[in-house]
Amino acid sequence: VETGDELRTLKDNMRRVNHATFSPDGKKIASASGDGKVRLWDPDPSRGKSALKRTIEIGPPGGLVKQVHWTPDGRHLVTLNGNGTIYVLRLDK
């Protein structure tokens, strides 16, 4: 953010990314997409080869995840889904 330089392009979503947000500590990115999945990414290219760290399927296959938000402590994700449901996902640290 400080320099405006692109460090990494997040590639793996089969459909459009609807929303993405940094974790409170800045060490992860969560993205919500139109394929019904939330993906967790490592935004720092110096920490490893693969940016994609985890994929979490939400609801029925092919469902829409509109938004994803971190809780302030970074231990949970809250999703808003296309069918109006909201999920709270507890993450392992």
Biopython code that builds the backbone (N, CA, C, O; Angstrom):
import numpy as np
from Bio.PDB.StructureBuilder import StructureBuilder

atoms = [
    (1, "VAL", "N", (0.825, -1.185, 0.000)),
    (1, "VAL", "CA", (0.000, 0.000, 0.000)),
    (1, "VAL", "C", (0.872, 1.251, 0.000)),
    (1, "VAL", "O", (0.543, 2.242, -0.653)),
    (2, "GLU", "N", (1.967, 1.206, 0.723)),
    (2, "GLU", "CA", (2.827, 2.383, 0.829)),
    (2, "GLU", "C", (3.394, 2.824, -0.518)),
    (2, "GLU", "O", (3.455, 4.018, -0.807)),
    (3, "THR", "N", (3.808, 1.859, -1.340)),
    (3, "THR", "CA", (4.446, 2.206, -2.615)),
    (3, "THR", "C", (3.495, 2.136, -3.798)),
    (3, "THR", "O", (3.744, 2.753, -4.834)),
    (4, "GLY", "N", (2.407, 1.390, -3.652)),
    (4, "GLY", "CA", (1.496, 1.198, -4.771)),
    (4, "GLY", "C", (1.966, 0.126, -5.735)),
    (4, "GLY", "O", (1.323, -0.106, -6.759)),
    (5, "ASP", "N", (3.084, -0.535, -5.427)),
    (5, "ASP", "CA", (3.610, -1.593, -6.287)),
    (5, "ASP", "C", (2.770, -2.860, -6.162)),
    (5, "ASP", "O", (2.322, -3.213, -5.071)),
    (6, "GLU", "N", (2.561, -3.535, -7.284)),
    (6, "GLU", "CA", (1.864, -4.820, -7.263)),
    (6, "GLU", "C", (2.859, -5.884, -6.839)),
    (6, "GLU", "O", (3.913, -6.044, -7.454)),
    (7, "LEU", "N", (2.514, -6.612, -5.779)),
    (7, "LEU", "CA", (3.379, -7.667, -5.288)),
    (7, "LEU", "C", (2.955, -9.037, -5.786)),
    (7, "LEU", "O", (3.795, -9.900, -6.040)),
    (8, "ARG", "N", (1.656, -9.233, -5.924)),
    (8, "ARG", "CA", (1.157, -10.541, -6.299)),
    (8, "ARG", "C", (-0.247, -10.416, -6.874)),
    (8, "ARG", "O", (-1.041, -9.593, -6.419)),
    (9, "THR", "N", (-0.545, -11.228, -7.867)),
    (9, "THR", "CA", (-1.904, -11.356, -8.386)),
    (9, "THR", "C", (-2.460, -12.658, -7.839)),
    (9, "THR", "O", (-1.837, -13.711, -7.972)),
    (10, "LEU", "N", (-3.620, -12.586, -7.231)),
    (10, "LEU", "CA", (-4.224, -13.785, -6.652)),
    (10, "LEU", "C", (-4.998, -14.518, -7.734)),
    (10, "LEU", "O", (-6.034, -14.047, -8.203)),
    (11, "LYS", "N", (-4.479, -15.687, -8.128)),
    (11, "LYS", "CA", (-5.097, -16.471, -9.191)),
    (11, "LYS", "C", (-5.462, -17.840, -8.665)),
    (11, "LYS", "O", (-4.622, -18.537, -8.096)),
    (12, "ASP", "N", (-6.686, -18.222, -8.849)),
    (12, "ASP", "CA", (-7.169, -19.557, -8.564)),
    (12, "ASP", "C", (-8.679, -19.577, -8.575)),
    (12, "ASP", "O", (-9.276, -20.649, -8.674)),
    (13, "ASN", "N", (-9.310, -18.434, -8.478)),
    (13, "ASN", "CA", (-10.762, -18.409, -8.437)),
    (13, "ASN", "C", (-11.336, -18.785, -9.793)),
    (13, "ASN", "O", (-10.928, -18.257, -10.828)),
    (14, "MET", "N", (-12.288, -19.704, -9.767)),
    (14, "MET", "CA", (-12.932, -20.135, -10.993)),
    (14, "MET", "C", (-13.950, -19.109, -11.467)),
    (14, "MET", "O", (-14.308, -19.076, -12.644)),
    (15, "ARG", "N", (-14.406, -18.282, -10.559)),
    (15, "ARG", "CA", (-15.353, -17.230, -10.883)),
    (15, "ARG", "C", (-14.852, -15.913, -10.334)),
    (15, "ARG", "O", (-13.772, -15.833, -9.748)),
    (16, "ARG", "N", (-15.638, -14.901, -10.529)),
    (16, "ARG", "CA", (-15.288, -13.559, -10.116)),
    (16, "ARG", "C", (-15.091, -13.465, -8.602)),
    (16, "ARG", "O", (-15.829, -14.082, -7.834)),
    (17, "VAL", "N", (-14.094, -12.692, -8.181)),
    (17, "VAL", "CA", (-13.920, -12.378, -6.768)),
    (17, "VAL", "C", (-14.878, -11.242, -6.445)),
    (17, "VAL", "O", (-14.821, -10.177, -7.060)),
    (18, "ASN", "N", (-15.757, -11.474, -5.478)),
    (18, "ASN", "CA", (-16.748, -10.477, -5.100)),
    (18, "ASN", "C", (-16.247, -9.531, -4.025)),
    (18, "ASN", "O", (-16.674, -8.379, -3.951)),
    (19, "HIS", "N", (-15.334, -10.023, -3.187)),
    (19, "HIS", "CA", (-14.867, -9.220, -2.068)),
    (19, "HIS", "C", (-13.560, -9.815, -1.571)),
    (19, "HIS", "O", (-13.385, -11.034, -1.596)),
    (20, "ALA", "N", (-12.653, -8.980, -1.125)),
    (20, "ALA", "CA", (-11.402, -9.446, -0.521)),
    (20, "ALA", "C", (-11.020, -8.485, 0.592)),
    (20, "ALA", "O", (-11.272, -7.283, 0.509)),
    (21, "THR", "N", (-10.408, -9.033, 1.634)),
    (21, "THR", "CA", (-10.041, -8.206, 2.776)),
    (21, "THR", "C", (-8.819, -8.780, 3.491)),
    (21, "THR", "O", (-8.648, -9.996, 3.572)),
    (22, "PHE", "N", (-7.976, -7.891, 4.006)),
    (22, "PHE", "CA", (-6.818, -8.294, 4.790)),
    (22, "PHE", "C", (-7.241, -8.667, 6.205)),
    (22, "PHE", "O", (-8.183, -8.096, 6.756)),
    (23, "SER", "N", (-6.535, -9.629, 6.783)),
    (23, "SER", "CA", (-6.750, -9.967, 8.188)),
    (23, "SER", "C", (-6.264, -8.801, 9.051)),
    (23, "SER", "O", (-5.484, -7.971, 8.584)),
    (24, "PRO", "N", (-6.718, -8.731, 10.299)),
    (24, "PRO", "CA", (-6.304, -7.621, 11.158)),
    (24, "PRO", "C", (-4.780, -7.484, 11.326)),
    (24, "PRO", "O", (-4.273, -6.374, 11.490)),
    (25, "ASP", "N", (-4.053, -8.609, 11.285)),
    (25, "ASP", "CA", (-2.592, -8.538, 11.421)),
    (25, "ASP", "C", (-1.882, -8.329, 10.081)),
    (25, "ASP", "O", (-0.660, -8.180, 10.044)),
    (26, "GLY", "N", (-2.648, -8.318, 8.976)),
    (26, "GLY", "CA", (-2.072, -8.083, 7.655)),
    (26, "GLY", "C", (-1.353, -9.274, 7.054)),
    (26, "GLY", "O", (-0.724, -9.134, 6.005)),
    (27, "LYS", "N", (-1.422, -10.441, 7.678)),
    (27, "LYS", "CA", (-0.676, -11.612, 7.205)),
    (27, "LYS", "C", (-1.475, -12.540, 6.306)),
    (27, "LYS", "O", (-0.923, -13.498, 5.765)),
    (28, "LYS", "N", (-2.765, -12.273, 6.136)),
    (28, "LYS", "CA", (-3.607, -13.104, 5.268)),
    (28, "LYS", "C", (-4.599, -12.210, 4.535)),
    (28, "LYS", "O", (-4.902, -11.093, 4.954)),
    (29, "ILE", "N", (-5.090, -12.747, 3.425)),
    (29, "ILE", "CA", (-6.192, -12.127, 2.693)),
    (29, "ILE", "C", (-7.272, -13.186, 2.576)),
    (29, "ILE", "O", (-6.977, -14.343, 2.274)),
    (30, "ALA", "N", (-8.512, -12.806, 2.810)),
    (30, "ALA", "CA", (-9.652, -13.689, 2.569)),
    (30, "ALA", "C", (-10.400, -13.141, 1.368)),
    (30, "ALA", "O", (-10.651, -11.939, 1.283)),
    (31, "SER", "N", (-10.760, -14.024, 0.434)),
    (31, "SER", "CA", (-11.541, -13.593, -0.725)),
    (31, "SER", "C", (-12.835, -14.399, -0.802)),
    (31, "SER", "O", (-12.871, -15.582, -0.464)),
    (32, "ALA", "N", (-13.892, -13.735, -1.253)),
    (32, "ALA", "CA", (-15.204, -14.351, -1.440)),
    (32, "ALA", "C", (-15.490, -14.382, -2.934)),
    (32, "ALA", "O", (-15.241, -13.402, -3.636)),
    (33, "SER", "N", (-16.009, -15.499, -3.419)),
    (33, "SER", "CA", (-16.203, -15.593, -4.862)),
    (33, "SER", "C", (-17.537, -16.212, -5.241)),
    (33, "SER", "O", (-18.271, -16.740, -4.406)),
    (34, "GLY", "N", (-17.816, -16.127, -6.511)),
    (34, "GLY", "CA", (-19.064, -16.621, -7.071)),
    (34, "GLY", "C", (-19.129, -18.120, -7.215)),
    (34, "GLY", "O", (-20.143, -18.644, -7.677)),
    (35, "ASP", "N", (-18.075, -18.836, -6.834)),
    (35, "ASP", "CA", (-18.116, -20.298, -6.914)),
    (35, "ASP", "C", (-18.457, -20.936, -5.569)),
    (35, "ASP", "O", (-18.320, -22.148, -5.403)),
    (36, "GLY", "N", (-18.907, -20.112, -4.596)),
    (36, "GLY", "CA", (-19.309, -20.639, -3.303)),
    (36, "GLY", "C", (-18.160, -20.943, -2.369)),
    (36, "GLY", "O", (-18.316, -21.725, -1.431)),
    (37, "LYS", "N", (-17.007, -20.341, -2.606)),
    (37, "LYS", "CA", (-15.838, -20.640, -1.791)),
    (37, "LYS", "C", (-15.209, -19.368, -1.232)),
    (37, "LYS", "O", (-15.261, -18.297, -1.838)),
    (38, "VAL", "N", (-14.622, -19.528, -0.071)),
    (38, "VAL", "CA", (-13.780, -18.503, 0.534)),
    (38, "VAL", "C", (-12.356, -19.036, 0.434)),
    (38, "VAL", "O", (-12.096, -20.201, 0.735)),
    (39, "ARG", "N", (-11.447, -18.181, 0.014)),
    (39, "ARG", "CA", (-10.054, -18.592, -0.100)),
    (39, "ARG", "C", (-9.199, -17.717, 0.803)),
    (39, "ARG", "O", (-9.421, -16.513, 0.930)),
    (40, "LEU", "N", (-8.211, -18.361, 1.431)),
    (40, "LEU", "CA", (-7.255, -17.644, 2.266)),
    (40, "LEU", "C", (-5.919, -17.613, 1.545)),
    (40, "LEU", "O", (-5.446, -18.628, 1.033)),
    (41, "TRP", "N", (-5.325, -16.437, 1.515)),
    (41, "TRP", "CA", (-4.111, -16.192, 0.740)),
    (41, "TRP", "C", (-3.017, -15.615, 1.629)),
    (41, "TRP", "O", (-3.292, -14.963, 2.636)),
    (42, "ASP", "N", (-1.786, -15.865, 1.241)),
    (42, "ASP", "CA", (-0.632, -15.215, 1.854)),
    (42, "ASP", "C", (-0.236, -14.072, 0.926)),
    (42, "ASP", "O", (0.174, -14.325, -0.207)),
    (43, "PRO", "N", (-0.347, -12.824, 1.375)),
    (43, "PRO", "CA", (-0.068, -11.699, 0.489)),
    (43, "PRO", "C", (1.416, -11.409, 0.282)),
    (43, "PRO", "O", (1.769, -10.602, -0.578)),
    (44, "ASP", "N", (2.296, -12.060, 1.061)),
    (44, "ASP", "CA", (3.728, -11.747, 0.994)),
    (44, "ASP", "C", (4.452, -12.767, 0.123)),
    (44, "ASP", "O", (4.603, -13.918, 0.533)),
    (45, "PRO", "N", (4.905, -12.375, -1.073)),
    (45, "PRO", "CA", (5.555, -13.337, -1.974)),
    (45, "PRO", "C", (6.873, -13.880, -1.437)),
    (45, "PRO", "O", (7.348, -14.909, -1.917)),
    (46, "SER", "N", (7.473, -13.219, -0.457)),
    (46, "SER", "CA", (8.754, -13.692, 0.067)),
    (46, "SER", "C", (8.586, -14.873, 1.024)),
    (46, "SER", "O", (9.574, -15.522, 1.368)),
    (47, "ARG", "N", (7.355, -15.167, 1.463)),
    (47, "ARG", "CA", (7.146, -16.236, 2.443)),
    (47, "ARG", "C", (6.939, -17.613, 1.804)),
    (47, "ARG", "O", (6.869, -18.609, 2.524)),
    (48, "GLY", "N", (6.843, -17.693, 0.536)),
    (48, "GLY", "CA", (6.641, -19.013, -0.059)),
    (48, "GLY", "C", (6.179, -18.931, -1.488)),
    (48, "GLY", "O", (5.872, -17.857, -2.005)),
    (49, "LYS", "N", (6.134, -20.085, -2.118)),
    (49, "LYS", "CA", (5.830, -20.175, -3.527)),
    (49, "LYS", "C", (4.340, -20.007, -3.814)),
    (49, "LYS", "O", (3.965, -19.304, -4.752)),
    (50, "SER", "N", (3.503, -20.637, -3.025)),
    (50, "SER", "CA", (2.064, -20.625, -3.297)),
    (50, "SER", "C", (1.368, -19.578, -2.449)),
    (50, "SER", "O", (1.479, -19.586, -1.223)),
    (51, "ALA", "N", (0.654, -18.683, -3.101)),
    (51, "ALA", "CA", (-0.094, -17.661, -2.377)),
    (51, "ALA", "C", (-1.357, -18.242, -1.758)),
    (51, "ALA", "O", (-1.767, -17.808, -0.681)),
    (52, "LEU", "N", (-1.986, -19.224, -2.421)),
    (52, "LEU", "CA", (-3.219, -19.816, -1.918)),
    (52, "LEU", "C", (-2.893, -20.777, -0.787)),
    (52, "LEU", "O", (-2.124, -21.720, -0.971)),
    (53, "LYS", "N", (-3.475, -20.539, 0.384)),
    (53, "LYS", "CA", (-3.192, -21.368, 1.550)),
    (53, "LYS", "C", (-4.333, -22.308, 1.921)),
    (53, "LYS", "O", (-4.100, -23.390, 2.460)),
    (54, "ARG", "N", (-5.567, -21.893, 1.633)),
    (54, "ARG", "CA", (-6.706, -22.725, 2.042)),
    (54, "ARG", "C", (-7.943, -22.332, 1.259)),
    (54, "ARG", "O", (-8.131, -21.161, 0.929)),
    (55, "THR", "N", (-8.787, -23.312, 0.960)),
    (55, "THR", "CA", (-10.072, -23.077, 0.314)),
    (55, "THR", "C", (-11.154, -23.659, 1.206)),
    (55, "THR", "O", (-11.061, -24.802, 1.653)),
    (56, "ILE", "N", (-12.191, -22.853, 1.462)),
    (56, "ILE", "CA", (-13.295, -23.279, 2.314)),
    (56, "ILE", "C", (-14.576, -23.184, 1.497)),
    (56, "ILE", "O", (-14.942, -22.107, 1.025)),
    (57, "GLU", "N", (-15.257, -24.323, 1.331)),
    (57, "GLU", "CA", (-16.513, -24.333, 0.581)),
    (57, "GLU", "C", (-17.655, -23.922, 1.516)),
    (57, "GLU", "O", (-17.809, -24.475, 2.605)),
    (58, "ILE", "N", (-18.446, -22.954, 1.078)),
    (58, "ILE", "CA", (-19.540, -22.416, 1.877)),
    (58, "ILE", "C", (-20.862, -22.804, 1.222)),
    (58, "ILE", "O", (-21.106, -22.475, 0.061)),
    (59, "GLY", "N", (-21.708, -23.500, 1.966)),
    (59, "GLY", "CA", (-23.044, -23.811, 1.459)),
    (59, "GLY", "C", (-23.018, -24.744, 0.261)),
    (59, "GLY", "O", (-22.070, -25.510, 0.088)),
    (60, "PRO", "N", (-24.056, -24.683, -0.570)),
    (60, "PRO", "CA", (-24.155, -25.593, -1.708)),
    (60, "PRO", "C", (-23.109, -25.271, -2.773)),
    (60, "PRO", "O", (-22.744, -24.108, -2.950)),
    (61, "PRO", "N", (-22.621, -26.299, -3.489)),
    (61, "PRO", "CA", (-21.660, -26.041, -4.568)),
    (61, "PRO", "C", (-22.231, -25.051, -5.579)),
    (61, "PRO", "O", (-23.406, -25.114, -5.940)),
    (62, "GLY", "N", (-21.391, -24.156, -6.017)),
    (62, "GLY", "CA", (-21.817, -23.153, -6.988)),
    (62, "GLY", "C", (-22.557, -21.988, -6.372)),
    (62, "GLY", "O", (-23.019, -21.101, -7.090)),
    (63, "GLY", "N", (-22.680, -21.971, -5.043)),
    (63, "GLY", "CA", (-23.347, -20.853, -4.376)),
    (63, "GLY", "C", (-22.509, -19.592, -4.469)),
    (63, "GLY", "O", (-21.341, -19.632, -4.854)),
    (64, "LEU", "N", (-23.103, -18.504, -4.121)),
    (64, "LEU", "CA", (-22.441, -17.205, -4.223)),
    (64, "LEU", "C", (-22.056, -16.720, -2.839)),
    (64, "LEU", "O", (-22.899, -16.676, -1.943)),
    (65, "VAL", "N", (-20.799, -16.357, -2.651)),
    (65, "VAL", "CA", (-20.362, -15.691, -1.428)),
    (65, "VAL", "C", (-20.138, -14.233, -1.797)),
    (65, "VAL", "O", (-19.229, -13.911, -2.562)),
    (66, "LYS", "N", (-20.968, -13.354, -1.253)),
    (66, "LYS", "CA", (-20.916, -11.928, -1.614)),
    (66, "LYS", "C", (-19.819, -11.172, -0.885)),
    (66, "LYS", "O", (-19.104, -10.367, -1.481)),
    (67, "GLN", "N", (-19.690, -11.438, 0.412)),
    (67, "GLN", "CA", (-18.718, -10.704, 1.219)),
    (67, "GLN", "C", (-18.100, -11.627, 2.244)),
    (67, "GLN", "O", (-18.691, -12.630, 2.643)),
    (68, "VAL", "N", (-16.897, -11.270, 2.663)),
    (68, "VAL", "CA", (-16.223, -11.968, 3.749)),
    (68, "VAL", "C", (-15.522, -10.906, 4.598)),
    (68, "VAL", "O", (-14.913, -9.972, 4.076)),
    (69, "HIS", "N", (-15.624, -11.073, 5.922)),
    (69, "HIS", "CA", (-15.030, -10.105, 6.849)),
    (69, "HIS", "C", (-14.349, -10.851, 7.993)),
    (69, "HIS", "O", (-14.838, -11.887, 8.442)),
    (70, "TRP", "N", (-13.228, -10.326, 8.458)),
    (70, "TRP", "CA", (-12.519, -10.872, 9.610)),
    (70, "TRP", "C", (-13.115, -10.288, 10.884)),
    (70, "TRP", "O", (-13.555, -9.138, 10.901)),
    (71, "THR", "N", (-13.129, -11.084, 11.949)),
    (71, "THR", "CA", (-13.426, -10.520, 13.256)),
    (71, "THR", "C", (-12.169, -9.784, 13.724)),
    (71, "THR", "O", (-11.076, -10.076, 13.240)),
    (72, "PRO", "N", (-12.302, -8.846, 14.646)),
    (72, "PRO", "CA", (-11.137, -8.053, 15.072)),
    (72, "PRO", "C", (-9.957, -8.884, 15.588)),
    (72, "PRO", "O", (-8.806, -8.470, 15.449)),
    (73, "ASP", "N", (-10.232, -10.051, 16.183)),
    (73, "ASP", "CA", (-9.136, -10.883, 16.689)),
    (73, "ASP", "C", (-8.520, -11.770, 15.609)),
    (73, "ASP", "O", (-7.514, -12.430, 15.867)),
    (74, "GLY", "N", (-9.101, -11.803, 14.398)),
    (74, "GLY", "CA", (-8.557, -12.587, 13.291)),
    (74, "GLY", "C", (-8.790, -14.080, 13.404)),
    (74, "GLY", "O", (-8.226, -14.846, 12.623)),
    (75, "ARG", "N", (-9.612, -14.520, 14.360)),
    (75, "ARG", "CA", (-9.843, -15.950, 14.564)),
    (75, "ARG", "C", (-11.072, -16.477, 13.835)),
    (75, "ARG", "O", (-11.260, -17.689, 13.739)),
    (76, "HIS", "N", (-11.910, -15.581, 13.321)),
    (76, "HIS", "CA", (-13.143, -15.987, 12.640)),
    (76, "HIS", "C", (-13.334, -15.178, 11.359)),
    (76, "HIS", "O", (-12.857, -14.050, 11.233)),
    (77, "LEU", "N", (-14.044, -15.791, 10.418)),
    (77, "LEU", "CA", (-14.501, -15.097, 9.218)),
    (77, "LEU", "C", (-16.021, -15.097, 9.228)),
    (77, "LEU", "O", (-16.647, -16.079, 9.624)),
    (78, "VAL", "N", (-16.603, -14.004, 8.796)),
    (78, "VAL", "CA", (-18.049, -13.893, 8.678)),
    (78, "VAL", "C", (-18.361, -13.716, 7.200)),
    (78, "VAL", "O", (-17.808, -12.831, 6.547)),
    (79, "THR", "N", (-19.251, -14.562, 6.667)),
    (79, "THR", "CA", (-19.596, -14.477, 5.248)),
    (79, "THR", "C", (-21.048, -14.067, 5.071)),
    (79, "THR", "O", (-21.914, -14.420, 5.871)),
    (80, "LEU", "N", (-21.291, -13.326, 4.025)),
    (80, "LEU", "CA", (-22.647, -13.004, 3.586)),
    (80, "LEU", "C", (-22.821, -13.700, 2.245)),
    (80, "LEU", "O", (-22.063, -13.461, 1.305)),
    (81, "ASN", "N", (-23.824, -14.562, 2.168)),
    (81, "ASN", "CA", (-23.996, -15.405, 0.987)),
    (81, "ASN", "C", (-25.175, -14.959, 0.138)),
    (81, "ASN", "O", (-26.071, -14.262, 0.615)),
    (82, "GLY", "N", (-25.165, -15.362, -1.110)),
    (82, "GLY", "CA", (-26.175, -14.951, -2.080)),
    (82, "GLY", "C", (-27.593, -15.320, -1.711)),
    (82, "GLY", "O", (-28.537, -14.658, -2.140)),
    (83, "ASN", "N", (-27.759, -16.375, -0.916)),
    (83, "ASN", "CA", (-29.105, -16.790, -0.525)),
    (83, "ASN", "C", (-29.554, -16.138, 0.788)),
    (83, "ASN", "O", (-30.599, -16.495, 1.332)),
    (84, "GLY", "N", (-28.771, -15.190, 1.293)),
    (84, "GLY", "CA", (-29.140, -14.454, 2.501)),
    (84, "GLY", "C", (-28.605, -15.048, 3.791)),
    (84, "GLY", "O", (-28.808, -14.471, 4.859)),
    (85, "THR", "N", (-27.927, -16.184, 3.722)),
    (85, "THR", "CA", (-27.378, -16.766, 4.939)),
    (85, "THR", "C", (-26.074, -16.081, 5.323)),
    (85, "THR", "O", (-25.358, -15.538, 4.482)),
    (86, "ILE", "N", (-25.796, -16.123, 6.598)),
    (86, "ILE", "CA", (-24.543, -15.601, 7.147)),
    (86, "ILE", "C", (-23.886, -16.744, 7.900)),
    (86, "ILE", "O", (-24.530, -17.409, 8.712)),
    (87, "TYR", "N", (-22.609, -16.974, 7.633)),
    (87, "TYR", "CA", (-21.857, -18.001, 8.356)),
    (87, "TYR", "C", (-20.740, -17.334, 9.134)),
    (87, "TYR", "O", (-20.160, -16.340, 8.699)),
    (88, "VAL", "N", (-20.452, -17.907, 10.301)),
    (88, "VAL", "CA", (-19.286, -17.508, 11.076)),
    (88, "VAL", "C", (-18.376, -18.726, 11.084)),
    (88, "VAL", "O", (-18.757, -19.792, 11.568)),
    (89, "LEU", "N", (-17.178, -18.568, 10.548)),
    (89, "LEU", "CA", (-16.228, -19.676, 10.415)),
    (89, "LEU", "C", (-15.091, -19.493, 11.415)),
    (89, "LEU", "O", (-14.416, -18.463, 11.413)),
    (90, "ARG", "N", (-14.882, -20.480, 12.257)),
    (90, "ARG", "CA", (-13.758, -20.433, 13.198)),
    (90, "ARG", "C", (-12.522, -20.980, 12.491)),
    (90, "ARG", "O", (-12.564, -22.064, 11.908)),
    (91, "LEU", "N", (-11.439, -20.240, 12.544)),
    (91, "LEU", "CA", (-10.202, -20.654, 11.882)),
    (91, "LEU", "C", (-9.195, -21.170, 12.890)),
    (91, "LEU", "O", (-9.147, -20.708, 14.030)),
    (92, "ASP", "N", (-8.389, -22.134, 12.459)),
    (92, "ASP", "CA", (-7.247, -22.577, 13.273)),
    (92, "ASP", "C", (-6.166, -21.536, 13.110)),
    (92, "ASP", "O", (-5.977, -20.995, 12.021)),
    (93, "LYS", "N", (-5.470, -21.256, 14.161)),
    (93, "LYS", "CA", (-4.371, -20.280, 14.090)),
    (93, "LYS", "C", (-3.146, -20.901, 13.505)),
    (93, "LYS", "O", (-2.121, -20.234, 13.368)),
]
sb = StructureBuilder()
sb.init_structure("model")
sb.init_model(0)
sb.init_chain("A")
sb.init_seg("    ")
for serial, (resi, resn, name, xyz) in enumerate(atoms, 1):
    if name == "N":
        sb.init_residue(resn, " ", resi, " ")
    sb.init_atom(name, np.array(xyz, "f"), 0.0, 1.0, " ", f" {name:<3s}", serial, name[0])
structure = sb.get_structure()
